[in-house]
Amino acid sequence: MAAALALFIKLIPLYVTVALGWIAGRYLEASGRHIAGIMLYIVTPSVVFSGVMVAPLSTEVILLPFLVFGLSSVLGLVQLKLAKKVIRDGSANIIPLCVGSGNTGYFGVPVALLLFGEEGLGLYIVCMLGTTLFENSVGFYLAARGRYGLQDALLRVAKLPSVYAFVAAVLLNLNGVGIPEVFQPLFDNLRGAYSVLGMMIIGMGITSFRGLAGNVRFTALAFFGKFVIWPLVAILFWWLDANVLGIYDTAVHQAMFLISITPIAANTVVIATLLDTSPRQAAGTVLLTTLFALAFIPVMVSLAF
């Protein structure tokens, strides 16, 4: 219980940041759409690049993002088929982003640092890149298909820089090239902006707290996929690898489990805002899952770790 309480206290500043974002949007008329573009095309690729550049890469570690990416893609596609049966508007295409990814960066990194320390944080970031790749490829494509045709959706995915940042960082890392010391403060500052702006954009998307859940079917599907299906998949992989495959150690299993119990990614609001696809519905659902995670994550961590 002491660990759960410490984790609970650690999460409080994240919610204060969401509240500040709401104040900025409500009273200062701050534009979440402009910040969304900066986050998606500048800040997120920078964080991906710097994270991979400092990670200890091996064949097994390099495969981790693709493992998480594969799981996220399967979950997203399955949930999309279910969503289209019960949701009749374009918001159904946002469900894969809600379910397949998670707030692994803005929300998960502070939690991982508390749980795993500096050494374990690097391994967590490598796993986290799988959800980032999903958000910026399959997830973005499925969301765009709700508004754009096949060709336009694929072109928009091809313009996203995070995938290219990941590939470039892997190649440079494997060839022994590091980030020049003079640029290190820049990437440190961008990581800080990543967390602060990512949480604030959730608050900016909430213009009113009335009807926060919006379409109840959408919210229920998002909660079920994110807090039931994803954790069950992570637990199943943990058991299978620990008892049959024997590829990874407990640190990897714990990192993947933490990824599975994070709330819906703030980048869901970013992408929904850029595509103008139910951004208020996305913002309300993200905020509800973020509030829920305040209690959910400490309890799950205390049970699993």
C-alpha positions as CSV (number, residue, x, y, z in Angstrom):
1,M,0.0,0.0,0.0
2,A,2.9,2.4,0.7
3,A,4.1,2.0,-2.9
4,A,0.5,2.5,-4.2
5,L,0.2,5.7,-2.2
6,A,3.6,7.0,-3.4
7,L,2.5,6.3,-6.9
8,F,-0.8,8.1,-6.4
9,I,0.9,11.2,-5.1
10,K,3.4,11.1,-8.0
11,L,0.5,11.3,-10.5
12,I,-1.2,14.4,-9.0
13,P,1.0,16.9,-10.9
14,L,-0.2,15.4,-14.2
15,Y,-3.8,16.2,-13.4
16,V,-2.8,19.7,-12.4
17,T,-1.3,20.1,-15.9
18,V,-4.6,18.9,-17.5
19,A,-6.5,21.6,-15.4
20,L,-4.0,24.3,-16.5
21,G,-4.7,23.2,-20.1
22,W,-8.4,23.6,-19.6
23,I,-7.9,27.1,-18.1
24,A,-5.8,28.0,-21.1
25,G,-8.4,26.8,-23.5
26,R,-11.4,28.2,-21.6
27,Y,-10.2,31.6,-20.6
28,L,-7.1,32.4,-22.7
29,E,-8.5,30.9,-26.0
30,A,-5.4,28.8,-26.5
31,S,-5.6,26.8,-29.7
32,G,-5.2,23.0,-29.2
33,R,-5.0,22.5,-32.9
34,H,-1.8,24.6,-33.3
35,I,-0.2,22.8,-30.4
36,A,-1.3,19.4,-31.9
37,G,0.7,20.1,-35.0
38,I,3.8,21.0,-33.1
39,M,3.5,17.9,-30.9
40,L,2.9,15.5,-33.8
41,Y,5.5,16.8,-36.3
42,I,8.2,18.2,-34.0
43,V,8.2,17.3,-30.3
44,T,7.1,13.6,-30.6
45,P,9.7,12.7,-33.3
46,S,12.4,14.4,-31.2
47,V,11.5,12.4,-28.1
48,V,11.5,9.1,-30.1
49,F,14.8,9.9,-31.7
50,S,16.6,10.8,-28.4
51,G,15.1,7.8,-26.6
52,V,16.3,5.3,-29.1
53,M,19.7,7.0,-29.4
54,V,20.5,6.3,-25.7
55,A,18.9,2.8,-25.4
56,P,21.1,-0.3,-25.1
57,L,20.2,-2.0,-28.4
58,S,20.4,-5.8,-29.0
59,T,18.4,-8.0,-31.3
60,E,15.8,-8.8,-28.6
61,V,15.5,-5.1,-27.5
62,I,15.2,-3.9,-31.1
63,L,12.3,-6.3,-31.7
64,L,10.4,-5.1,-28.6
65,P,8.9,-2.0,-30.3
66,F,7.7,-4.2,-33.2
67,L,6.2,-6.8,-30.7
68,V,4.3,-4.0,-29.0
69,F,3.4,-2.5,-32.4
70,G,2.0,-5.9,-33.5
71,L,-0.1,-6.4,-30.4
72,S,-1.4,-2.8,-30.6
73,S,-2.3,-3.2,-34.3
74,V,-4.2,-6.5,-33.7
75,L,-6.1,-5.0,-30.8
76,G,-7.0,-1.9,-32.8
77,L,-8.3,-3.7,-35.8
78,V,-10.4,-6.1,-33.7
79,Q,-11.9,-3.3,-31.7
80,L,-12.6,-1.2,-34.9
81,K,-14.7,-4.1,-36.2
82,L,-16.6,-4.2,-33.0
83,A,-17.0,-0.4,-32.8
84,K,-18.5,-0.1,-36.3
85,K,-21.2,-2.5,-35.3
86,V,-22.4,-0.3,-32.4
87,I,-21.2,3.2,-33.3
88,R,-22.7,4.7,-36.5
89,D,-20.8,8.0,-36.8
90,G,-17.1,8.7,-37.8
91,S,-15.9,8.5,-34.2
92,A,-15.7,4.7,-34.5
93,N,-12.4,5.2,-36.4
94,I,-10.9,6.8,-33.3
95,I,-11.4,3.6,-31.2
96,P,-8.3,1.8,-32.5
97,L,-6.2,4.7,-31.2
98,C,-8.0,4.6,-27.9
99,V,-7.4,0.9,-27.4
100,G,-4.2,0.1,-29.2
101,S,-2.0,2.8,-27.7
102,G,-1.8,4.5,-24.4
103,N,-0.5,7.6,-22.6
104,T,2.8,5.8,-22.3
105,G,4.9,9.0,-22.7
106,Y,3.3,11.9,-21.0
107,F,1.8,9.7,-18.3
108,G,3.8,6.5,-18.3
109,V,7.3,7.9,-18.3
110,P,7.0,9.5,-14.8
111,V,5.4,6.3,-13.5
112,A,8.1,4.1,-15.0
113,L,10.8,6.3,-13.5
114,L,9.2,5.9,-10.1
115,L,8.9,2.1,-10.5
116,F,12.0,1.1,-12.4
117,G,14.6,3.9,-11.8
118,E,16.9,5.3,-14.5
119,E,18.1,1.9,-15.8
120,G,14.6,0.4,-16.2
121,L,13.3,3.6,-17.7
122,G,15.4,3.1,-20.9
123,L,13.9,-0.4,-21.4
124,Y,10.4,1.0,-20.9
125,I,11.0,3.8,-23.5
126,V,12.0,1.1,-26.0
127,C,8.8,-0.7,-25.4
128,M,6.9,2.6,-25.5
129,L,8.1,3.2,-29.0
130,G,5.9,0.4,-30.2
131,T,2.7,2.3,-29.2
132,T,4.3,5.5,-30.7
133,L,4.8,3.6,-34.0
134,F,1.3,2.3,-33.9
135,E,-0.2,5.8,-33.3
136,N,1.8,7.3,-36.1
137,S,1.1,4.6,-38.7
138,V,-1.7,2.1,-38.4
139,G,-3.6,4.1,-35.7
140,F,-3.4,7.3,-37.7
141,Y,-4.3,5.5,-40.9
142,L,-7.5,4.0,-39.4
143,A,-8.5,7.3,-37.9
144,A,-7.9,9.1,-41.2
145,R,-10.0,6.5,-43.1
146,G,-13.0,7.8,-41.2
147,R,-12.7,11.1,-43.0
148,Y,-10.3,10.6,-46.0
149,G,-10.0,8.1,-48.8
150,L,-7.4,5.3,-49.0
151,Q,-4.9,7.3,-51.0
152,D,-5.2,10.5,-48.9
153,A,-4.9,8.5,-45.7
154,L,-1.7,6.8,-46.8
155,L,-0.2,10.0,-47.9
156,R,-0.9,11.6,-44.5
157,V,0.8,8.6,-42.8
158,A,3.8,8.9,-45.1
159,K,4.3,12.5,-44.0
160,L,4.5,11.6,-40.3
161,P,8.1,12.0,-39.1
162,S,8.1,9.7,-36.0
163,V,8.6,6.5,-38.0
164,Y,11.6,8.0,-39.8
165,A,13.0,9.3,-36.5
166,F,12.9,5.8,-35.1
167,V,14.7,4.2,-38.1
168,A,17.4,6.9,-38.2
169,A,18.0,6.6,-34.5
170,V,18.4,2.8,-34.7
171,L,20.9,3.1,-37.5
172,L,22.9,5.8,-35.8
173,N,22.9,3.9,-32.4
174,L,24.0,0.6,-34.0
175,N,26.9,2.5,-35.7
176,G,28.1,4.0,-32.4
177,V,26.9,7.5,-33.2
178,G,25.6,9.5,-30.2
179,I,23.9,12.8,-29.8
180,P,26.4,15.6,-29.6
181,E,26.8,17.1,-26.2
182,V,25.9,20.5,-27.4
183,F,22.4,19.3,-28.5
184,Q,21.7,17.3,-25.3
185,P,20.0,20.3,-23.5
186,L,17.7,20.8,-26.5
187,F,16.5,17.2,-26.3
188,D,16.1,17.4,-22.5
189,N,13.9,20.5,-23.0
190,L,11.8,18.8,-25.7
191,R,11.1,15.8,-23.4
192,G,9.8,18.3,-20.8
193,A,7.6,20.0,-23.4
194,Y,6.4,16.6,-24.5
195,S,4.9,15.8,-21.1
196,V,3.6,19.3,-20.2
197,L,2.0,20.1,-23.6
198,G,0.7,16.6,-24.1
199,M,-1.3,16.7,-20.8
200,M,-2.4,20.3,-21.4
201,I,-3.9,19.6,-24.8
202,I,-6.3,17.2,-23.1
203,G,-7.6,20.0,-21.0
204,M,-7.8,22.3,-24.0
205,G,-10.0,19.8,-25.7
206,I,-12.6,20.1,-22.9
207,T,-14.8,23.1,-23.5
208,S,-17.4,22.0,-21.0
209,F,-17.5,19.4,-18.3
210,R,-21.2,18.7,-19.0
211,G,-21.7,15.6,-21.0
212,L,-18.1,14.7,-20.6
213,A,-18.6,11.0,-21.6
214,G,-20.3,12.1,-24.9
215,N,-21.4,9.0,-26.8
216,V,-21.7,6.5,-24.0
217,R,-21.2,3.5,-26.4
218,F,-17.9,5.0,-27.5
219,T,-16.7,5.6,-24.0
220,A,-17.7,2.1,-22.8
221,L,-15.8,0.5,-25.8
222,A,-12.8,2.6,-25.1
223,F,-12.7,1.7,-21.4
224,F,-13.3,-2.0,-22.1
225,G,-10.6,-2.2,-24.7
226,K,-8.0,-0.2,-22.8
227,F,-8.5,-1.4,-19.2
228,V,-9.7,-4.9,-19.7
229,I,-8.5,-6.4,-23.1
230,W,-5.0,-4.7,-23.2
231,P,-4.0,-5.8,-19.7
232,L,-5.3,-9.3,-20.3
233,V,-3.1,-9.6,-23.4
234,A,-0.1,-8.3,-21.6
235,I,-0.6,-10.8,-18.7
236,L,-1.0,-13.6,-21.2
237,F,2.2,-12.7,-22.9
238,W,4.0,-12.4,-19.5
239,W,2.8,-15.9,-18.6
240,L,3.6,-17.4,-22.1
241,D,7.1,-15.9,-22.3
242,A,8.0,-16.7,-18.6
243,N,6.8,-20.4,-18.9
244,V,7.3,-21.3,-22.5
245,L,9.3,-18.9,-24.7
246,G,11.9,-17.6,-22.3
247,I,13.0,-14.7,-24.4
248,Y,12.7,-11.8,-22.0
249,D,13.2,-11.2,-18.3
250,T,10.8,-9.9,-15.7
251,A,11.8,-6.3,-16.4
252,V,10.4,-6.5,-19.9
253,H,7.2,-8.1,-18.8
254,Q,6.7,-5.4,-16.2
255,A,7.4,-2.7,-18.7
256,M,4.8,-4.1,-21.1
257,F,2.3,-4.5,-18.3
258,L,2.7,-0.9,-17.3
259,I,2.1,0.1,-21.0
260,S,-1.1,-1.9,-21.0
261,I,-2.6,-0.1,-18.0
262,T,-1.9,3.5,-18.9
263,P,-4.9,5.7,-19.9
264,I,-5.8,6.5,-23.5
265,A,-3.0,8.4,-25.2
266,A,-3.2,12.2,-25.2
267,N,-2.0,11.9,-28.8
268,T,-5.5,10.6,-29.6
269,V,-6.7,14.1,-29.0
270,V,-3.9,15.4,-31.1
271,I,-4.7,13.2,-34.1
272,A,-8.5,13.7,-33.7
273,T,-8.0,17.5,-33.6
274,L,-5.7,17.4,-36.7
275,L,-8.2,15.2,-38.6
276,D,-11.3,17.1,-37.2
277,T,-12.7,13.7,-36.3
278,S,-14.8,13.9,-33.1
279,P,-12.1,15.8,-31.1
280,R,-14.4,16.6,-28.2
281,Q,-15.4,13.0,-27.9
282,A,-11.8,12.0,-27.9
283,A,-10.8,14.7,-25.4
284,G,-13.6,13.8,-23.0
285,T,-12.9,10.0,-23.1
286,V,-9.1,10.6,-22.7
287,L,-9.8,12.8,-19.6
288,L,-12.1,10.2,-18.1
289,T,-9.6,7.4,-18.5
290,T,-6.9,9.6,-17.1
291,L,-8.9,10.3,-14.0
292,F,-9.8,6.6,-13.7
293,A,-6.1,5.7,-14.0
294,L,-5.3,7.8,-10.9
295,A,-6.7,4.9,-8.8
296,F,-6.4,2.0,-11.4
297,I,-2.7,2.1,-11.9
298,P,-1.6,2.1,-8.3
299,V,-3.9,-0.8,-7.5
300,M,-2.8,-2.9,-10.6
301,V,0.9,-2.2,-9.9
302,S,0.6,-3.2,-6.3
303,L,-1.1,-6.5,-7.4
304,A,1.2,-7.4,-10.3
305,F,4.7,-6.2,-9.1
